[in-house]
Structures are given as C-alpha cells and as structure tokens.
C-alpha cells in the first residue's frame, strides 16, 4: 500500500482540438478538492501524454476531446498504457462523446466517460473514488 499522499492527476488535450475552457475548469475543481493536478496543455500526442502520466506517477489520467476523434485517440492511449505496463493508471475521458460510443470506450479500457453536462462535483468524486481503489489494490 502506498503511503498517504495527495491524489495525483494528469489532465490533457490530445489531438488538434484547441478548446480548453472545460478542462481548465475541471483542473481547478480537482485542485480545489485537494488533488495535485498536472495540466499538460493542448495538442499533445497520446505518446507524450502517456509518458507524462508514467513519469509523474499519477493515479488518474483524464483527457478532454471535443473534436470527434475520441475513438482512435482513446484506443491509442489505452494501447500505450498497456504496452508500458501502466494499465493501473485509471484513464478517463470527457467532452463531446456520443452516448452510443460509451460502451465501446469502456470495453477498450476507459474507466469513466464524462459528457457535456457532467458536474465538477461528480468528476471530483469519481476521481477520489478511483484513487482510493488504486491505493487499496
């Protein structure tokens, strides 16, 4: 079991989507909830994001995708996490995600999907619960 420490979260924007208002609000909400949050910024490759997640020893890794490219980006991120032996890092996705894509996202390894309308409180509670489960695993 890990020693007690702040929950560590990486948030990022993979791909070409430049809209980051939503993810910045999530980052601030998670920090306000007492978590240590790293925001990698926009236009990062899946490879860069996964490397940051591993280097920073995060508990949870979340991305925001508004461009419609969520399926190939999420598949690539999950593949990289598995290839690097880091599938214990919980992977979350938010943004404009059609409801019909959620089952497939979860089947490939996305832990939770937050669509438009998700509350900051719900996101923070989910991250806290996932981090607690990871510590006791």
Secondary structure as GFF3:
##gff-version 3
##sequence-region A 1 137
A	DSSP	beta_strand	8	12	.	.	.	ID=ss1
A	DSSP	alpha_helix	21	32	.	.	.	ID=ss2
A	DSSP	beta_strand	36	39	.	.	.	ID=ss3
A	DSSP	alpha_helix	46	55	.	.	.	ID=ss4
A	DSSP	beta_strand	60	65	.	.	.	ID=ss5
A	DSSP	alpha_helix	70	83	.	.	.	ID=ss6
A	DSSP	beta_strand	90	95	.	.	.	ID=ss7
A	DSSP	alpha_helix	99	108	.	.	.	ID=ss8
A	DSSP	beta_strand	112	115	.	.	.	ID=ss9
A	DSSP	alpha_helix	120	136	.	.	.	ID=ss10
###
